[in-house]
Amino acid sequence: MDFFKYQGTGNDFILIDDRNETFPVSQERVAHLCHRRFGIGADGLILLRNHPEYDFQMIYFNADGAEGSMCGNGGRCIVRFAHDLGLFETETRFLAVDGEHAAVVNGSEVSLKMNEIAGIDQHPDYAFLNTGSPHFVKIVEDVESMDVVAEGRPIRYDDRFAPGGTNANFIEPIGDNALFVRTYERGVEDETYSCGTGVTASALVAHQQLGMTSPVSIQTIGGNLRVSFEVSLDGGFTDLYLIGPAVRVYEGSVTI
């Protein structure tokens, strides 16, 4: 089987052209391919399939092999993959698990339109919202020195977010309109270099709690992203875009 490796700010994925729908899906097989010691190694695996109403369809699996919720950086990487395959020139529409997405390729950057957000659940010491995947967001003072796994794993499995659990984001303002974000991701069960839906959630919380305006610049361990948005009269968010690089790392073949 031919595969392609892509990364978006260090969030890395196995991309497979499955337009003929021959990939033998199983949780064990996907988890093995994503394993960093015994497989190719990735934060997730994505199948690109045909769809009669869209340029393509995105089927996303977490590193544990289970089919996952929306992945923002994975969405940007599959857009780059589809562009590399010649499926569109500049603008595209595709279907993901959370519905339709539009995207634009502009040089090295991919701008992915995210779903509208009705609002944010505010709590005394954290915020919670769903940006295609569920996200806990907490403002902290020294995110760089945090043990994100030790802090994030109990939150990921907390009864408040049962049964599916949540991703946990820790954010720190590093400028007038900039954040440093670190994320513990469910399904990977570890800190990732970057999380697209987590970065999106963090930017919206920063707008609401810290007064940051669009676009918010985001620093992650794996690189830099931007999140742009409009605020609706009812306090929701529209025209929400996740913007940043998506890069092909290498391609190869593997026996499955």
Backbone bond lengths (Angstrom), bond angles and torsions (degrees), N, CA, C in turn:
res aa  C-N    CA-C-N  psi(-1)  N-CA   C-N-CA  omega(-1)  CA-C   N-CA-C  phi
1 M - - - 1.456 - - 1.520 109.39 -
2 D 1.331 116.73 131.69 1.460 120.88 174.09 1.521 109.62 -80.53
3 F 1.331 115.82 142.54 1.452 120.53 176.18 1.525 108.75 -139.75
4 F 1.319 115.24 164.20 1.462 122.18 179.09 1.518 107.60 -133.73
5 K 1.321 116.44 138.40 1.462 121.69 179.68 1.530 108.71 -106.11
6 Y 1.323 116.57 126.46 1.459 123.05 178.01 1.525 109.04 -126.72
7 Q 1.332 115.29 155.61 1.463 119.79 174.06 1.516 109.73 -141.40
8 G 1.329 114.70 144.81 1.461 122.10 173.46 1.509 108.27 -125.14
9 T 1.332 117.80 107.83 1.468 124.30 -173.62 1.529 111.50 47.43
10 G 1.325 115.97 46.14 1.455 121.54 174.04 1.508 115.45 84.47
11 N 1.308 118.26 -8.36 1.466 123.98 173.91 1.528 105.68 -82.94
12 D 1.346 118.02 109.54 1.462 119.64 -167.64 1.523 112.59 -111.59
13 F 1.337 114.62 147.94 1.464 121.54 -171.49 1.523 111.34 -141.65
14 I 1.326 114.58 146.86 1.461 122.12 168.86 1.526 106.72 -89.36
15 L 1.330 117.26 122.47 1.464 122.98 179.02 1.523 109.20 -108.11
16 I 1.326 115.95 132.25 1.457 121.30 -178.97 1.522 109.51 -129.22
17 D 1.328 115.88 127.96 1.460 121.77 175.16 1.528 107.03 -78.59
18 D 1.333 115.65 99.98 1.465 121.10 -175.91 1.522 110.97 -113.14
19 R 1.331 115.32 37.10 1.467 118.35 -179.27 1.533 112.23 -65.76
20 N 1.323 117.13 -21.04 1.470 119.15 174.81 1.530 112.48 -92.84
21 E 1.344 116.48 1.55 1.471 124.78 175.30 1.531 112.01 52.70
22 T 1.323 115.19 51.72 1.458 120.36 178.36 1.528 112.76 -109.27
23 F 1.336 118.23 -4.37 1.458 119.19 179.92 1.523 110.05 -68.33
24 P 1.335 118.62 125.66 1.475 121.75 -176.90 1.525 111.16 -81.51
25 V 1.310 116.20 91.25 1.462 121.17 -174.10 1.527 110.83 -69.87
26 S 1.325 115.56 127.04 1.466 122.19 166.99 1.516 106.86 -155.04
27 Q 1.327 117.23 148.57 1.459 120.50 -178.23 1.527 110.69 -61.66
28 E 1.323 116.90 -40.13 1.461 120.86 -179.09 1.533 110.95 -63.55
29 R 1.330 116.58 -43.06 1.468 120.10 -177.85 1.529 110.97 -66.50
30 V 1.334 116.68 -45.35 1.465 120.09 -179.51 1.529 110.36 -63.04
31 A 1.333 116.69 -44.30 1.464 120.32 179.53 1.527 110.81 -61.15
32 H 1.330 117.30 -39.31 1.463 120.98 178.98 1.536 110.91 -64.42
33 L 1.329 117.19 -44.76 1.469 120.48 179.84 1.525 111.36 -63.37
34 C 1.338 117.35 -34.64 1.464 121.23 -178.92 1.527 112.75 -81.29
35 H 1.332 118.46 -12.84 1.462 121.53 -176.95 1.532 110.31 -64.48
36 R 1.326 116.72 133.15 1.462 120.54 -174.02 1.529 112.97 -83.04
37 R 1.301 118.40 -5.75 1.463 121.13 176.00 1.527 111.73 -107.44
38 F 1.324 116.76 -38.99 1.459 120.46 -171.79 1.529 113.90 -112.98
39 G 1.328 117.05 -3.73 1.456 120.60 -180.00 1.513 111.67 -128.10
40 I 1.322 116.18 -153.83 1.467 121.69 177.07 1.522 109.79 -71.68
41 G 1.328 115.22 -43.64 1.457 121.34 -179.61 1.515 112.11 95.92
42 A 1.336 117.12 117.23 1.463 121.09 -179.63 1.521 109.80 -171.00
43 D 1.347 115.20 162.39 1.463 121.25 172.84 1.524 111.56 -79.82
44 G 1.329 117.38 -13.07 1.462 120.85 179.22 1.512 110.59 -176.26
45 L 1.322 115.32 168.38 1.467 122.50 177.37 1.522 108.24 -124.61
46 I 1.336 116.50 136.87 1.460 121.46 -176.02 1.525 109.91 -127.97
47 L 1.330 115.48 128.74 1.457 121.83 173.47 1.520 109.40 -97.67
48 L 1.325 116.65 132.56 1.463 121.91 171.52 1.515 108.03 -99.89
49 R 1.334 116.49 119.62 1.461 121.63 -178.37 1.520 110.46 -125.48
50 N 1.326 115.74 159.79 1.460 121.50 174.36 1.517 110.36 -69.90
51 H 1.337 114.95 154.25 1.456 121.34 171.55 1.519 107.35 -146.74
52 P 1.339 118.35 134.89 1.461 119.57 -174.09 1.528 114.85 -64.97
53 E 1.335 118.54 -21.73 1.461 121.50 -174.69 1.531 113.52 -109.90
54 Y 1.337 117.14 -3.77 1.464 121.05 -175.94 1.527 109.76 -134.60
55 D 1.324 115.79 168.98 1.462 119.88 176.59 1.525 111.19 -64.82
56 F 1.338 116.17 -32.95 1.462 121.12 176.70 1.519 109.12 -168.64
57 Q 1.326 115.41 173.40 1.462 122.79 176.09 1.525 108.96 -122.58
58 M 1.321 116.04 140.19 1.463 123.34 179.36 1.517 110.10 -104.57
59 I 1.335 116.97 121.33 1.463 122.84 174.87 1.515 106.59 -113.66
60 Y 1.330 116.89 115.75 1.459 121.17 -171.50 1.527 111.63 -112.74
61 F 1.339 115.20 135.09 1.462 122.42 176.15 1.524 109.33 -122.46
62 N 1.334 116.52 135.79 1.455 121.30 173.93 1.527 110.42 -69.44
63 A 1.321 115.99 169.17 1.463 120.64 179.88 1.522 112.45 -64.29
64 D 1.341 117.55 -22.02 1.466 119.88 177.25 1.523 112.26 -80.54
65 G 1.331 117.72 -0.26 1.452 122.85 176.40 1.512 115.22 93.87
66 A 1.320 117.59 -9.68 1.461 120.74 179.85 1.521 110.39 -83.24
67 E 1.333 116.06 144.95 1.460 118.67 176.33 1.515 108.99 -64.67
68 G 1.327 116.27 132.61 1.448 120.73 -170.44 1.516 114.07 -105.72
69 S 1.329 114.97 173.98 1.453 121.61 172.45 1.528 108.12 -80.08
70 M 1.325 117.15 -173.69 1.455 120.54 -174.34 1.525 111.33 -61.44
71 C 1.318 115.62 140.44 1.465 122.82 177.79 1.526 107.55 -122.50
72 G 1.336 116.81 115.93 1.463 120.31 -174.90 1.520 113.50 -68.35
73 N 1.337 117.34 -48.47 1.461 119.11 178.11 1.524 111.01 -67.96
74 G 1.331 116.85 -35.32 1.459 119.76 173.88 1.513 111.94 -62.99
75 G 1.330 116.20 -37.16 1.461 120.58 176.44 1.518 111.16 -63.46
76 R 1.335 117.32 -41.24 1.463 120.00 178.22 1.529 110.65 -67.23
77 C 1.349 116.18 -36.66 1.472 119.14 -179.69 1.526 111.69 -69.57
78 I 1.329 118.60 -38.38 1.463 118.48 179.22 1.527 110.79 -71.00
79 V 1.323 117.43 -29.16 1.467 119.99 173.59 1.530 109.66 -63.20
80 R 1.334 116.94 -45.80 1.460 120.25 177.21 1.531 110.48 -61.51
81 F 1.330 117.42 -40.79 1.461 122.22 178.84 1.524 110.59 -62.05
82 A 1.333 117.03 -47.13 1.461 120.92 179.24 1.528 110.88 -62.72
83 H 1.331 116.02 -37.33 1.463 120.89 176.47 1.531 110.00 -64.04
84 D 1.327 116.66 -43.84 1.462 120.89 178.36 1.527 111.75 -63.64
85 L 1.331 116.69 -30.81 1.467 121.25 177.97 1.529 112.47 -79.02
86 G 1.334 116.83 -7.49 1.459 120.92 179.18 1.508 114.71 82.45
87 L 1.336 117.33 22.49 1.470 120.29 -177.93 1.522 112.55 -77.87
88 F 1.326 118.28 -18.26 1.468 121.85 176.24 1.521 107.47 -160.04
89 E 1.332 116.52 168.45 1.470 121.08 -177.74 1.525 112.93 -98.16
90 T 1.333 117.56 -54.87 1.468 120.31 -175.69 1.525 112.44 -130.31
91 E 1.341 116.47 -45.31 1.461 121.16 -176.36 1.526 109.89 -117.54
92 T 1.339 115.15 146.98 1.457 119.44 -177.99 1.522 110.96 -145.76
93 R 1.307 115.24 159.82 1.465 124.37 171.01 1.518 107.18 -128.84
94 F 1.334 116.09 133.13 1.457 119.31 178.42 1.513 110.15 -143.17
95 L 1.322 115.02 165.29 1.463 121.23 -177.94 1.517 109.26 -108.11
96 A 1.343 116.12 130.40 1.464 122.62 175.05 1.520 108.42 -122.62
97 V 1.316 116.98 -177.95 1.455 121.26 -175.06 1.527 111.98 -63.03
98 D 1.335 117.29 -26.74 1.463 120.53 -179.35 1.523 112.33 -100.91
99 G 1.341 117.35 15.38 1.456 120.49 175.53 1.520 113.06 112.14
100 E 1.335 115.13 -160.08 1.465 121.86 -174.90 1.525 111.83 -77.02
101 H 1.334 115.04 141.81 1.460 121.28 172.81 1.524 108.66 -131.97
102 A 1.318 115.52 145.66 1.459 121.82 171.19 1.523 107.89 -110.40
103 A 1.317 116.60 155.05 1.464 120.28 179.62 1.523 109.72 -153.36
104 V 1.338 114.32 156.72 1.461 122.39 178.42 1.526 108.43 -131.98
105 V 1.331 115.74 133.53 1.464 121.11 173.29 1.523 108.25 -101.32
106 N 1.328 116.04 124.12 1.461 121.79 -179.95 1.526 108.03 -133.74
107 G 1.329 116.22 94.55 1.456 119.79 -177.11 1.512 110.92 64.92
108 S 1.328 116.47 -125.85 1.462 120.75 -178.54 1.524 113.04 -82.22
109 E 1.334 116.47 -10.02 1.462 120.15 -175.32 1.521 112.31 -99.79
110 V 1.331 114.66 147.26 1.461 122.75 171.51 1.525 107.65 -121.00
111 S 1.335 116.04 125.32 1.465 121.89 176.24 1.518 108.35 -104.15
112 L 1.324 115.55 116.75 1.467 121.90 -176.66 1.518 109.81 -109.14
113 K 1.325 116.29 123.69 1.462 119.98 177.53 1.517 109.75 -79.86
114 M 1.318 115.62 125.43 1.457 122.33 179.27 1.530 109.76 -96.23
115 N 1.319 116.04 164.91 1.459 120.39 179.55 1.529 111.23 -68.18
116 E 1.325 115.43 151.82 1.460 120.18 176.39 1.525 110.47 -63.15
117 I 1.335 115.66 147.63 1.462 121.91 -178.78 1.527 108.28 -115.82
118 A 1.329 116.07 123.57 1.460 120.12 -176.62 1.522 111.99 -72.35
119 G 1.327 117.06 -34.41 1.455 119.44 -178.18 1.513 111.33 177.00
120 I 1.334 114.70 179.19 1.465 122.26 -177.09 1.523 108.36 -122.72
121 D 1.335 115.80 133.29 1.465 120.36 174.48 1.523 108.79 -82.10
122 Q 1.333 115.50 111.65 1.457 120.15 -177.91 1.522 110.58 -95.01
123 H 1.318 115.75 135.63 1.460 122.99 176.85 1.527 107.62 -128.44
124 P 1.337 117.84 165.43 1.466 118.63 -175.74 1.521 114.86 -54.49
125 D 1.331 119.03 -39.05 1.469 119.58 -175.41 1.520 113.93 -123.35
126 Y 1.339 117.88 9.27 1.466 120.34 176.86 1.525 109.56 -161.60
127 A 1.326 115.20 169.11 1.463 121.81 173.73 1.522 107.94 -125.34
128 F 1.334 115.42 156.61 1.457 120.04 -179.90 1.526 108.65 -139.17
129 L 1.343 115.52 134.90 1.457 120.86 177.69 1.516 109.42 -158.40
130 N 1.332 115.24 164.02 1.460 121.21 179.45 1.524 108.79 -115.71
131 T 1.317 116.72 117.05 1.465 122.48 179.28 1.538 109.75 -111.89
132 G 1.329 115.35 37.50 1.457 121.75 -171.70 1.512 110.23 105.75
133 S 1.325 116.37 -26.63 1.452 126.78 169.85 1.522 107.40 -139.24
134 P 1.339 118.21 151.94 1.470 120.88 -177.97 1.529 111.37 -75.34
135 H 1.341 115.88 138.88 1.466 119.77 -176.93 1.522 111.82 -139.08
136 F 1.320 114.02 127.27 1.458 125.07 165.87 1.523 106.23 -88.33
137 V 1.341 117.50 132.94 1.467 121.45 -179.56 1.526 108.68 -131.50
138 K 1.330 115.44 126.61 1.463 120.35 179.63 1.521 109.78 -130.88
139 I 1.328 116.38 133.12 1.463 122.12 175.60 1.524 108.19 -82.74
140 V 1.334 116.05 128.99 1.467 121.13 -179.38 1.531 109.18 -128.99
141 E 1.357 115.60 169.95 1.468 119.64 -174.64 1.521 113.40 -93.08
142 D 1.325 118.58 -32.35 1.465 120.51 -176.31 1.524 108.87 -138.43
143 V 1.333 115.61 75.22 1.461 119.68 -174.13 1.529 111.38 -66.96
144 E 1.322 117.15 -28.28 1.466 119.84 -176.04 1.526 112.26 -64.11
145 S 1.324 117.88 -33.13 1.458 121.29 -176.22 1.531 112.77 -93.91
146 M 1.315 117.72 0.76 1.468 120.93 -176.90 1.525 111.64 -69.50
147 D 1.335 114.98 149.37 1.465 121.84 165.96 1.524 105.86 -91.88
148 V 1.337 116.10 91.04 1.466 121.01 -171.58 1.521 111.64 -65.69
149 V 1.307 117.84 -35.33 1.471 120.04 178.66 1.524 110.24 -66.28
150 A 1.329 117.43 -47.56 1.462 120.93 -179.59 1.522 111.94 -63.07
151 E 1.328 117.22 -36.95 1.469 121.14 -179.99 1.526 111.70 -81.59
152 G 1.332 116.17 -36.47 1.461 119.38 -172.35 1.506 115.31 -82.80
153 R 1.333 118.03 -34.02 1.468 120.04 -174.77 1.528 112.88 -62.34
154 P 1.337 120.34 -43.77 1.468 118.92 177.03 1.535 112.77 -62.05
155 I 1.317 117.14 -34.51 1.466 121.09 178.01 1.519 109.93 -68.31
156 R 1.335 116.96 -43.04 1.466 121.88 -179.20 1.521 111.28 -55.43
157 Y 1.349 117.70 -36.03 1.468 122.46 -176.83 1.530 113.26 -103.81
158 D 1.325 117.65 8.59 1.464 120.82 -176.74 1.526 110.80 -62.91
159 D 1.333 115.79 142.73 1.468 121.56 -178.80 1.524 112.68 -59.14
160 R 1.325 117.45 -24.90 1.466 120.35 179.18 1.522 111.46 -62.05
161 F 1.327 117.85 -24.21 1.459 121.83 -175.30 1.527 112.19 -113.46
162 A 1.333 116.42 13.71 1.465 121.06 178.43 1.532 109.30 -68.62
163 P 1.360 118.78 154.33 1.467 124.63 2.08 1.530 113.43 -89.73
164 G 1.329 118.50 -17.06 1.464 119.95 -172.01 1.507 114.75 -80.57
165 G 1.335 116.80 -18.39 1.456 119.63 -176.04 1.515 111.72 78.84
166 T 1.317 116.17 -176.36 1.462 121.04 -177.33 1.521 110.41 -144.67
167 N 1.320 116.24 162.06 1.450 122.79 166.01 1.528 107.61 -84.97
168 A 1.325 117.13 152.75 1.463 120.63 -178.38 1.524 110.09 -123.40
169 N 1.329 115.72 123.04 1.472 122.21 -178.36 1.521 110.04 -115.77
170 F 1.323 115.50 136.74 1.464 122.07 176.79 1.522 107.16 -120.70
171 I 1.324 115.53 124.81 1.460 119.62 -170.66 1.518 111.19 -126.84
172 E 1.330 114.80 148.33 1.454 121.45 178.17 1.524 108.86 -139.06
173 P 1.338 118.07 129.08 1.472 119.18 175.38 1.518 109.99 -68.05
174 I 1.343 116.91 133.90 1.463 121.75 -179.71 1.529 110.87 -124.72
175 G 1.315 116.09 16.15 1.458 122.25 179.43 1.509 108.77 174.91
176 D 1.339 115.79 -179.68 1.455 119.35 -178.06 1.521 112.43 -61.18
177 N 1.304 117.17 -32.84 1.465 120.56 -175.86 1.529 110.60 -141.02
178 A 1.344 114.78 40.26 1.462 119.20 -174.88 1.520 110.36 -142.92
179 L 1.333 114.56 148.20 1.461 122.43 -179.29 1.517 110.81 -130.75
180 F 1.328 115.45 151.77 1.453 122.69 164.26 1.520 105.49 -107.26
181 V 1.332 117.05 124.02 1.462 122.16 -174.41 1.526 110.09 -123.79
182 R 1.339 116.55 132.77 1.458 122.47 171.77 1.518 108.74 -126.84
183 T 1.341 116.38 141.96 1.465 121.04 -169.14 1.519 112.02 -134.28
184 Y 1.339 115.14 132.78 1.456 122.06 166.03 1.524 106.74 -94.54
185 E 1.340 116.46 121.80 1.466 120.87 -174.45 1.523 111.98 -104.61
186 R 1.331 115.68 128.31 1.458 119.82 171.66 1.531 108.05 -68.91
187 G 1.319 116.27 152.58 1.460 120.12 -178.19 1.513 112.17 87.44
188 V 1.335 116.34 -39.75 1.461 121.01 169.69 1.531 108.76 -87.49
189 E 1.349 114.70 -33.18 1.468 124.06 -179.41 1.519 111.64 59.02
190 D 1.325 113.78 44.84 1.462 120.71 179.95 1.525 107.16 -166.86
191 E 1.307 116.55 170.11 1.459 119.85 169.23 1.513 108.82 -72.79
192 T 1.323 116.88 136.73 1.460 121.52 173.80 1.529 108.94 -106.32
193 Y 1.331 115.48 161.68 1.463 119.88 -179.34 1.521 111.80 -66.23
194 S 1.342 116.12 -22.93 1.452 120.94 -178.28 1.525 107.61 -167.95
195 C 1.313 117.21 151.86 1.475 121.75 176.94 1.524 107.45 -140.76
196 G 1.333 116.75 114.79 1.464 120.61 -173.51 1.514 113.89 -64.85
197 T 1.335 117.44 -47.63 1.465 119.02 179.44 1.531 110.34 -69.01
198 G 1.348 116.99 -30.13 1.457 120.58 176.72 1.516 112.40 -69.42
199 V 1.318 116.59 -41.61 1.463 121.81 175.48 1.530 110.06 -61.23
200 T 1.338 115.98 -42.20 1.471 120.27 178.57 1.521 110.59 -61.83
201 A 1.329 116.65 -47.74 1.465 120.72 178.36 1.526 110.86 -60.22
202 S 1.321 117.06 -42.13 1.462 121.45 -178.13 1.527 111.95 -63.16
203 A 1.336 116.73 -40.43 1.465 120.67 179.31 1.526 111.26 -63.38
204 L 1.326 116.82 -40.07 1.464 119.94 -179.45 1.523 111.42 -69.24
205 V 1.326 116.61 -39.26 1.462 120.09 176.06 1.524 110.05 -64.83
206 A 1.336 117.32 -39.56 1.465 121.05 178.10 1.523 111.28 -63.48
207 H 1.326 116.79 -35.61 1.462 119.82 175.39 1.521 110.15 -63.25
208 Q 1.325 116.03 -47.42 1.462 119.86 -174.18 1.525 112.52 -72.99
209 Q 1.314 117.22 -38.75 1.469 119.99 -173.67 1.526 113.86 -97.56
210 L 1.340 116.73 -27.06 1.460 119.80 -175.82 1.525 113.20 -116.17
211 G 1.343 116.61 -2.91 1.461 120.28 177.32 1.513 114.76 76.74
212 M 1.328 118.26 16.68 1.461 120.30 179.09 1.521 110.30 -70.03
213 T 1.326 116.16 145.99 1.462 121.66 -177.18 1.527 110.60 -112.75
214 S 1.318 114.76 160.38 1.462 121.78 -178.67 1.527 111.10 -73.42
215 P 1.338 117.87 138.52 1.461 127.56 -4.42 1.528 112.19 -86.05
216 V 1.325 115.49 145.20 1.461 121.19 176.25 1.528 108.41 -92.79
217 S 1.327 116.69 129.28 1.463 121.81 177.04 1.522 109.10 -86.90
218 I 1.317 115.73 136.29 1.461 121.27 -175.31 1.521 109.86 -123.38
219 Q 1.317 116.55 126.49 1.463 121.95 170.63 1.521 108.18 -99.81
220 T 1.332 116.89 128.45 1.460 121.91 171.99 1.523 108.14 -121.03
221 I 1.308 116.82 173.08 1.465 119.76 177.31 1.522 110.21 -59.75
222 G 1.348 116.47 -34.02 1.457 121.00 -174.63 1.518 115.69 -91.55
223 G 1.328 118.29 -4.42 1.456 119.07 -178.87 1.516 112.10 146.30
224 N 1.330 115.35 -166.38 1.461 121.09 -172.38 1.525 111.95 -114.00
225 L 1.329 115.56 140.60 1.461 124.14 178.44 1.521 108.91 -132.01
226 R 1.331 115.90 167.66 1.457 121.79 172.72 1.526 108.38 -132.74
227 V 1.315 115.32 149.28 1.463 121.54 175.38 1.522 107.77 -127.53
228 S 1.332 115.95 121.24 1.467 120.65 177.26 1.522 109.15 -112.57
229 F 1.325 116.70 153.02 1.460 120.46 -175.44 1.520 110.25 -165.60
230 E 1.328 114.93 162.35 1.458 123.62 168.99 1.521 107.79 -116.65
231 V 1.328 116.18 146.48 1.464 121.10 179.05 1.521 108.46 -102.78
232 S 1.326 116.94 123.87 1.463 121.12 -179.03 1.530 110.51 -81.83
233 L 1.330 116.07 166.32 1.462 120.92 -176.83 1.518 112.63 -62.31
234 D 1.326 117.44 -27.98 1.469 120.43 -179.38 1.530 112.94 -89.52
235 G 1.341 116.39 8.13 1.464 120.03 176.72 1.513 114.92 91.10
236 G 1.333 117.44 1.99 1.450 120.73 176.40 1.517 111.59 -84.27
237 F 1.324 115.68 -176.59 1.465 121.42 -176.81 1.525 109.75 -127.79
238 T 1.335 115.57 130.38 1.458 122.18 179.30 1.529 109.55 -127.27
239 D 1.346 115.89 174.82 1.472 120.66 -179.23 1.526 110.70 45.59
240 L 1.323 115.21 49.62 1.458 123.44 -173.36 1.530 109.45 -93.20
241 Y 1.332 116.30 119.95 1.465 121.40 -176.78 1.526 111.11 -126.20
242 L 1.329 115.11 137.43 1.458 123.78 170.58 1.523 106.95 -103.63
243 I 1.335 117.21 122.77 1.467 122.17 -168.85 1.523 110.49 -127.11
244 G 1.320 116.22 130.52 1.455 119.73 176.37 1.512 111.65 170.36
245 P 1.331 117.29 -175.94 1.461 121.35 -175.73 1.525 112.80 -77.09
246 A 1.318 115.44 152.63 1.466 123.33 170.65 1.526 106.25 -142.06
247 V 1.318 117.25 125.45 1.464 121.50 -165.55 1.525 110.86 -131.14
248 R 1.342 116.78 135.41 1.459 120.22 169.73 1.525 108.60 -76.60
249 V 1.323 116.54 127.97 1.463 122.04 -178.09 1.526 110.11 -92.68
250 Y 1.324 117.15 -51.24 1.463 121.77 177.78 1.523 108.81 -167.21
251 E 1.330 115.94 171.93 1.451 121.49 174.31 1.526 108.41 -133.58
252 G 1.314 115.52 158.92 1.456 119.64 -178.83 1.510 110.71 -168.56
253 S 1.309 115.84 -167.80 1.459 120.96 176.72 1.508 108.59 -135.65
254 V 1.321 116.14 151.05 1.463 121.86 -178.03 1.519 108.41 -142.54
255 T 1.312 116.96 144.43 1.461 121.65 176.74 1.501 109.91 -85.78
256 I 1.340 117.64 126.19 1.453 121.38 -179.60 1.523 111.07 -119.25
